[in-house]
Amino acid sequence: MKLQVSALAFASSLIAADIAAAQTEVQFWHAFTGRLGELVAAQVDEFNASQSDYVVVQSHKGNYSETLNAGIAAFRAQEQPHILMVFEVGTATMMAAGGAVKPVFEVMAESGATFDSDAYIGSVKGYYTTTEGDMLSLPFNSSTPVLWVNRDAMSAAGVDPDTDMSTWEQVGDVLDQLKAGGEDCPLVTAWQSWIHLENFSAYHDVPFASKDNGFAGLDTELMLNGPAQIAHLSAMGEWAQDGKFIYTGRRNEGGANFRAGECALFTESSAGYAGISSEAKFDFEVRPLPYWKAVADEPQNTIIGGASLWVMQGHEADEYKGVGEFLSFLSTSNVQASWHQNTGYLPITIAAGDLTKSQGFYDKNPGTDIAVIQMTAKQPTANSKGLRLGSFDQIRGIIDEELEAIWAGDKSAEEAMNSAKERGDALLRRFEAANR
């Protein structure tokens, strides 16, 4: 009897091995950990279980910058993955990579997978398409900044949590009240350059850079030192000196403070929903990103952050067919609606947004549609379509340094942004020369 059981187990293992060997493997490198990493793993597992021809293997490769660098190093070593997650500021770098990438529209056409570029939300799709409308990479996790409110902290400081904070003028008044009411952390932010310069510029319809923010040519230069940007950063610098704005770091270090209930207001990605909804032990709310009434009668539109999925060159045709099937799966309405509802990222397709609405999710979770409204309420202008700048990851590092000088009181906003422009433009000229 024992011999028969052992023989059966051995035969089963051989069958399992044959099935695994018959499946075409697709390597997917990403930058997600925590709750987002769990949700990505669940998507991959669902796809793998839905068919038997392909198996997607997902791997975390560090933060956004580290994942991009890992992909570049792997390509040079001819060990590149099939799919690489690249944050939005790396778009111009990937476009200039030439033979390193295989455009998504080509992958989908060759694989025969379901694909209709018109199905994707225009303000999301436009970031990753050519001027002819061909999609270069697949939008995956697209978010936009909003204002998160700790209603309990507001009440504890004696401030009505229903106070209108549509404008930065109103936020300034609330910060005064919060400070006077004993709040130690009235305002904190994540991703300071993305929210308070890049999105600020788009939201107020002023240029961040020339040449349509880089979309119209590599001979672009930064314009982040304009009057509107200087005024906003000057106000924030004063708030920092007065203890009304607490600086915690360049990325999302402030998220931990807000989720722990330590701060009243938080400017952060709409994708903060995943962590805040699962960790916050207080009554929270999401509001639209404020705008300066002194600069614009009404806001324009915010722009996206997050990342897209780029397909790397150098693989076999049957593997690209698997890539196409996986990307098609990720774009389906049910998958996208679930992703949107669980993370706060935008639904990348119109159908997924419609499905979410029909399911009553927005009615049950007020404010979760704010990111979609901010992105789609107005037709984007040349100033609010997005950014396409070479070496932008390094430029962001320069901007971060200069912003830190403002918060510390070491430089005026004008001095800091003039310096950021000079240093950033030097990198743009270098990128232009290398990619003519």
C-alpha positions in Angstrom: 0.0 0.0 0.0 2.8 2.4 0.9 4.5 1.7 -2.4 1.3 2.5 -4.3 0.9 5.8 -2.5 4.5 6.8 -3.1 4.1 5.9 -6.8 1.0 8.0 -7.0 2.7 10.9 -5.3 5.7 10.6 -7.7 3.3 10.5 -10.7 1.5 13.6 -9.5 4.7 15.5 -9.0 5.7 14.6 -12.6 2.3 15.9 -14.0 2.7 19.1 -12.0 6.2 19.6 -13.3 5.0 19.0 -16.9 2.2 21.6 -16.5 4.7 24.1 -15.1 7.1 23.4 -17.9 4.4 23.9 -20.5 3.5 27.3 -19.1 5.3 30.4 -20.6 6.9 32.5 -17.8 6.5 36.3 -17.8 8.6 38.3 -15.3 7.0 41.4 -13.8 9.1 43.8 -11.7 7.4 46.4 -9.6 7.9 48.8 -6.7 5.1 48.0 -4.3 5.2 46.8 -0.7 2.7 46.6 2.1 -1.0 46.7 1.2 -0.3 47.7 -2.4 2.2 44.8 -2.8 -0.5 42.4 -1.5 -3.0 43.7 -4.0 -0.6 43.3 -6.9 0.2 39.8 -5.8 -3.5 39.0 -5.7 -3.9 40.4 -9.3 -1.1 38.1 -10.5 -2.5 35.1 -8.7 -5.9 35.7 -10.2 -4.5 35.9 -13.7 -2.4 32.8 -13.2 -5.4 30.9 -12.0 -7.6 32.1 -14.9 -5.6 30.2 -17.6 -2.9 27.6 -18.0 -0.8 28.9 -20.8 1.2 31.6 -18.9 2.5 32.2 -15.4 3.4 35.7 -14.3 6.1 36.0 -11.7 6.0 39.2 -9.8 9.0 40.6 -8.0 9.5 43.7 -5.8 12.7 45.6 -6.8 12.7 48.5 -4.3 11.2 52.0 -4.5 10.3 53.6 -7.9 13.9 54.9 -8.5 15.4 51.6 -7.5 13.1 49.6 -9.7 13.9 51.8 -12.7 17.6 51.5 -12.1 17.3 47.7 -11.6 15.5 47.5 -15.0 18.2 49.5 -16.7 21.0 47.4 -15.2 19.2 44.2 -16.1 18.8 45.2 -19.7 22.5 46.0 -20.0 23.2 42.5 -18.6 20.6 41.0 -21.0 18.6 39.8 -18.0 15.7 42.2 -18.3 12.2 41.3 -17.2 9.3 41.3 -19.6 7.4 44.0 -17.8 8.9 46.8 -15.8 7.0 49.3 -13.6 8.3 52.8 -14.2 7.1 55.9 -12.3 5.6 58.7 -14.4 8.7 61.0 -14.2 10.7 58.2 -16.0 8.5 58.4 -19.1 10.9 60.6 -21.1 13.8 58.4 -20.1 12.0 55.3 -21.3 10.9 56.9 -24.5 14.6 57.8 -25.2 15.7 54.3 -24.4 15.2 53.3 -28.1 15.8 49.5 -28.5 15.2 48.8 -24.8 11.4 48.9 -24.9 8.7 47.4 -27.1 5.7 49.8 -27.3 2.5 48.5 -25.8 0.4 49.1 -28.9 2.8 46.9 -30.8 2.7 44.2 -28.2 -1.1 44.2 -28.1 -1.4 44.1 -31.9 1.0 41.3 -32.3 -0.4 39.2 -29.4 -4.0 39.5 -30.6 -5.0 40.5 -27.1 -8.1 42.6 -26.4 -7.0 46.2 -26.7 -8.8 49.5 -27.5 -6.8 52.7 -26.6 -10.0 54.7 -26.7 -11.3 52.7 -23.7 -8.7 54.4 -21.4 -9.4 57.7 -19.6 -7.9 60.5 -21.8 -6.1 62.4 -19.0 -4.4 59.2 -18.0 -3.7 57.8 -21.4 -2.2 61.0 -22.7 0.7 60.8 -20.4 1.9 57.6 -22.0 1.1 58.0 -25.7 2.8 59.5 -28.7 1.5 62.7 -30.4 -0.1 60.3 -32.9 -2.0 58.6 -30.0 0.0 55.3 -29.9 0.2 53.9 -26.4 3.8 53.3 -25.4 3.2 51.9 -21.9 0.1 50.7 -20.1 -1.2 53.0 -17.3 -1.3 50.9 -14.2 -1.3 52.9 -10.9 -2.4 56.4 -11.7 -3.2 58.8 -8.8 -3.6 62.5 -8.3 -3.1 64.6 -5.1 -6.0 65.4 -2.7 -6.4 66.9 0.8 -6.9 64.3 3.5 -8.6 65.6 6.7 -8.4 64.1 10.2 -11.8 65.2 11.4 -11.2 64.2 15.0 -8.0 66.3 15.2 -9.9 69.3 13.8 -12.6 68.9 16.5 -10.0 68.4 19.3 -8.4 71.7 18.3 -11.8 73.5 18.4 -12.1 73.8 14.6 -15.3 72.8 12.8 -14.3 69.8 10.7 -16.9 70.8 8.0 -15.1 74.1 7.4 -14.7 74.8 3.7 -11.0 74.3 2.7 -11.4 74.6 -1.1 -8.8 77.4 -1.3 -5.4 77.8 0.2 -6.6 81.1 1.6 -9.1 79.1 3.7 -6.5 76.5 4.6 -4.3 79.2 5.9 -7.1 80.4 8.2 -7.7 76.8 9.4 -3.9 76.3 10.1 -4.0 79.4 12.3 -7.0 78.0 14.2 -5.4 74.5 14.5 -2.1 76.0 15.9 -4.0 78.1 18.4 -6.1 75.1 19.4 -3.0 73.2 20.4 -2.5 71.0 17.3 1.2 70.1 17.0 1.0 69.0 13.3 -1.5 71.2 11.5 -0.3 70.2 8.0 2.0 67.6 6.6 2.7 66.6 3.0 3.9 63.7 0.9 5.8 64.1 -2.4 6.5 67.8 -2.1 7.6 68.5 -5.6 4.8 66.4 -7.2 2.1 68.1 -5.2 3.3 71.6 -4.4 5.1 72.4 -7.7 4.1 70.0 -10.5 0.5 69.6 -9.7 0.2 73.2 -8.3 1.3 74.5 -11.7 -1.2 72.3 -13.7 -4.0 73.1 -11.2 -3.5 76.8 -11.7 -2.8 76.5 -15.5 0.6 78.0 -15.3 3.6 76.3 -17.0 6.1 74.2 -15.1 8.4 74.0 -18.1 8.4 75.5 -21.7 7.5 73.5 -24.8 4.2 72.4 -23.3 6.0 71.0 -20.3 8.3 69.1 -22.5 5.7 67.4 -24.7 6.6 69.6 -27.7 10.3 69.1 -27.7 13.5 68.2 -25.9 14.6 71.9 -26.0 12.5 72.7 -22.9 13.5 74.7 -19.9 12.0 74.9 -16.4 9.6 77.6 -15.5 8.9 76.6 -11.9 10.1 80.0 -10.7 7.1 81.9 -11.9 5.1 84.3 -9.7 2.4 81.8 -8.8 4.8 79.1 -7.7 6.9 81.6 -5.7 3.8 82.9 -3.9 2.6 79.4 -2.9 6.1 78.3 -1.7 6.5 81.6 0.2 3.3 81.0 2.1 4.3 77.4 2.9 7.7 78.6 4.0 6.1 81.0 6.4 3.8 78.2 7.7 6.9 76.0 8.2 8.6 78.7 10.2 5.4 79.1 12.3 5.1 75.4 13.0 1.9 75.1 11.0 3.5 73.0 8.2 5.6 70.1 9.5 8.2 68.8 7.0 8.9 65.1 7.4 10.7 64.0 4.2 10.8 63.9 0.4 8.7 60.9 -0.3 5.7 59.7 1.8 7.2 59.8 5.3 4.3 62.0 6.4 1.9 59.2 5.6 2.9 57.4 8.8 2.3 60.5 10.9 -1.2 61.1 9.4 -2.3 57.4 9.6 -1.2 57.4 13.3 -3.5 60.4 13.9 -0.7 62.8 14.6 -1.6 65.4 12.0 -4.8 67.3 11.0 -4.3 67.9 7.3 -2.3 65.9 4.8 -1.7 66.6 1.1 -1.1 63.2 -0.5 -2.0 61.0 -3.4 -5.5 59.7 -3.7 -3.8 56.3 -3.4 -3.3 57.1 0.2 -6.7 55.5 0.6 -5.3 52.0 0.7 -3.2 52.7 3.8 -5.5 55.3 5.5 -8.6 53.2 5.2 -6.9 50.2 6.7 -4.9 51.8 9.5 -6.5 55.0 10.6 -8.3 54.8 14.0 -10.0 58.2 13.5 -12.7 59.8 11.4 -11.1 60.9 8.2 -12.3 62.6 5.0 -10.9 63.3 1.5 -11.3 66.8 0.0 -10.3 68.3 -3.3 -6.7 69.7 -3.5 -7.0 73.4 -2.5 -6.2 76.2 -5.0 -5.3 79.9 -4.6 -8.2 82.1 -5.4 -5.7 85.0 -5.9 -4.2 83.1 -8.8 -7.2 81.5 -10.5 -11.0 81.9 -10.4 -11.3 78.2 -10.4 -8.9 75.3 -10.6 -7.9 73.6 -13.9 -7.1 69.9 -13.5 -4.5 68.0 -11.5 -2.1 65.6 -13.2 -1.3 62.0 -12.5 1.4 60.4 -10.5 2.1 56.7 -10.1 3.5 54.5 -12.7 2.9 52.6 -16.0 4.0 49.2 -17.2 6.7 49.2 -19.9 7.4 46.1 -22.0 11.1 45.4 -22.5 12.7 44.2 -25.7 14.7 41.0 -26.1 12.1 38.2 -25.5 10.4 35.5 -27.6 7.1 35.9 -29.5 5.2 33.5 -27.3 6.4 35.4 -24.2 5.1 38.6 -25.6 1.7 36.9 -26.3 1.6 36.2 -22.6 2.5 39.8 -21.8 -0.4 40.9 -24.0 -2.8 38.6 -22.3 -1.7 39.8 -18.8 -2.0 43.5 -19.8 -5.4 42.9 -21.3 -6.5 41.2 -18.0 -5.3 44.1 -16.0 -7.4 46.5 -18.1 -10.7 44.5 -17.7 -13.5 46.4 -15.9 -13.8 44.1 -12.9 -10.1 44.1 -12.2 -9.8 47.9 -12.6 -12.9 48.6 -10.6 -11.6 46.5 -7.7 -8.1 48.1 -8.0 -9.6 51.6 -7.9 -11.9 50.8 -5.0 -9.2 49.1 -2.9 -6.4 51.6 -3.5 -7.7 55.0 -4.4 -5.8 54.9 -7.7 -7.8 56.1 -10.7 -9.7 53.6 -12.8 -7.6 53.6 -16.0 -10.7 52.8 -18.2 -13.9 54.6 -18.6 -15.9 51.4 -18.1 -14.2 50.7 -14.8 -15.3 54.1 -13.5 -18.8 53.5 -14.7 -18.9 50.1 -13.1 -17.7 51.5 -9.8 -20.4 54.2 -9.8 -23.1 51.7 -10.7 -22.0 49.5 -7.8 -22.7 52.4 -5.4 -19.1 52.6 -4.2 -19.0 56.4 -4.4 -22.3 56.7 -2.5 -21.1 54.4 0.3 -17.6 56.0 0.4 -18.0 59.8 0.0 -15.1 61.6 -1.5 -13.6 58.6 -3.3 -14.6 60.0 -6.6 -12.8 63.4 -6.0 -9.6 62.2 -7.8 -11.6 61.2 -10.9 -13.5 64.5 -10.9 -10.3 66.5 -10.5 -8.7 64.7 -13.5 -11.7 64.7 -15.8 -13.8 67.8 -15.1 -11.9 70.0 -17.6 -10.2 69.4 -20.9 -6.4 69.5 -20.1 -4.4 72.5 -21.4 -0.8 72.6 -22.6 0.0 73.5 -19.0 -2.1 70.7 -17.4 -1.5 67.7 -19.7 1.4 66.5 -17.6 5.2 66.6 -17.7 7.6 64.9 -20.1 11.1 66.0 -19.0 14.4 64.1 -19.4 16.4 63.3 -16.3 13.4 64.3 -14.2 14.2 61.9 -11.3 17.4 63.8 -10.8 15.7 67.1 -11.3 13.3 66.2 -8.6 16.2 65.6 -6.3 17.4 69.1 -7.0 13.9 70.6 -6.4 13.7 68.7 -3.1 17.0 70.2 -1.9 15.8 73.7 -2.8 12.4 73.2 -1.1 14.1 72.0 2.1 16.1 75.2 2.1 12.8 77.2 2.0 11.3 75.1 4.8 14.4 75.6 6.9 14.4 79.4 6.3 17.8 79.3 4.6 16.5 80.6 1.3 13.6 82.6 0.0 11.2 80.9 -2.3 12.5 83.0 -5.2 16.2 82.3 -4.5 15.5 78.5 -4.2 13.4 78.2 -7.4 15.8 80.3 -9.4 18.6 77.9 -8.3 16.4 74.9 -9.0 15.8 76.3 -12.5 19.5 76.9 -13.2 20.6 73.5 -11.9 17.7 71.6 -13.5 18.1 73.3 -16.9 21.7 72.1 -17.0 20.5 68.5 -16.8 17.8 69.1 -19.5 20.5 70.4 -21.8 22.6 67.3 -21.2 19.6 65.1 -21.8 18.8 67.0 -25.0 22.4 66.6 -26.3 22.4 62.9 -25.6 19.1 62.2 -27.4 19.2 64.4 -30.5 
